[in-house]
Amino acid sequence: MSGHSHWATIKRAKGAADARKGKIFSKLGKEITIVVKAGGGDPNTNPTLRTLIAKAKAAQMPNDNIERAIKKGTGELESDALVEAQYEGIKGGVAFVVSVLTDNKNRAAAEVGNVFKKNGLEFAKQGSASRLFDRMGQVIIPAADGLTEDKVMETALEAGAEDVVAEDDGFTVKCQQGDFTSVLEAIKGAGIAVDEENSSIGLVPNMTTPVTDVATAKAMQKFIDMLEDLEDVQDVYNNMDIDDATADALAAE
């Protein structure tokens, strides 16, 4: 998730997504199980689950996988106890926050720490990187014929969103995490197509670091890819501000 352009990150991520489908499904499955344990297995009464199921289907996760994840959450199927952890680091002035969901915290810490060391980082003190982010919901809307900024703005703000960022590729609607599901469903209810696979609640930078050198951006992306390849890692957040030219060069790699 980049600081300036969510779309720059999406463009880069799409190219590698197919090669990591299995890992993506595993991560989505963990999220679904956790959400079901917290709020029940009925998507009609658990809006967070309803949103996650839509996200899983947008990622082409098989229905059988989704059902198994739900049953693990309800206790119908056995599942490992999952715990959350967060690791932070700063590289070249760029802040990184790694979110982990694991059944073995010691293993996760060792694996994430190994990737950090290979890239010249040590774990930073808790809060040193995460203070540069706010936890918010982001709804991603692709550009479409006839879709205007005014329509997106009116629909989103009426639903409780805080901001709408317009870019060439579409719009990013930002809201408080508690309003995410209602904002998402209001936008869809207005007939506006949403990129549900990339819409989520997560850490959004409140301060960014410009990265315009392609070699530096490539090194940062390699670091992110190594982290995202770890089974226990759910999300890797950073506050890079990558311009369009650098993002296009990365996407062409």
C-alpha positions, 0 to 999 in steps of 0.5 A: 500500500503506497502513500501517494497512490494506492493504484501504483501498488495495485498495478505492481501487485497484479503481476505477481498475484497469480503466482501466489494464489495459494498463499493469498487463499491461505491468508484470506482463509485465516482472516475469515476464520478469525472474523467468524470466531468473533462475529459468527458464521452467518454473513447476513448478521456478520457484515465483516464476514460478508465483506470478506467473502466478497473479497475472497470471491473477487480473488477467485478463492474456491467456495470450498475453501471459503466454507472450510474457513467458516467452519473452522471459525464456528468450530465445525472443523478443527483449527489451530489457535491463531494469534496476531503480531506486528513487526516494524522497521525503517529502511531508507527513510521508509516505514514498514509495518508487517502484520502477522497472523500465526499459530506459532509466534516464535516461528513468525518472528524468526522468519520475518526477522530473517527477511529483515536481516537479509535486507539490512534491517533490524526490528524497530521499537514498537510505534516508531514506524506504526505512528506514521499510519492510521488504521482506516478503511479504503474502498477502491473504485476503478475508473468507468465511463460516465462515473464522475468524481461528483457522483463518487463524492456524494455517495461516499460522503453521504455513507459516512466516508471521510475523503475521496482521492481521485486519480487517473485509474479511479478513486480511493474512498477513505473512511473510519474502520467502523464505517467500512462495511456500510460505506462499501455497501452504499457505494455498491448499492449506488451501482458503482463498481468496486474493486473488492479484492483490494478494498480493505481495512488497513494502515494508511500513511499519514506521512509519506516518503518520496521514492523516485529512484527506480533501483531503490524502489525495486529494492524496496519491492523485493523486500516487500515480496520476500515478506509477503511470501511468508505464510504467516504474513497477512499484510505489509504496509509502507509509506512510500510515495512512488510517482507514476513513472517509477511505478510504471518502471516497476510494473514493467519488471 
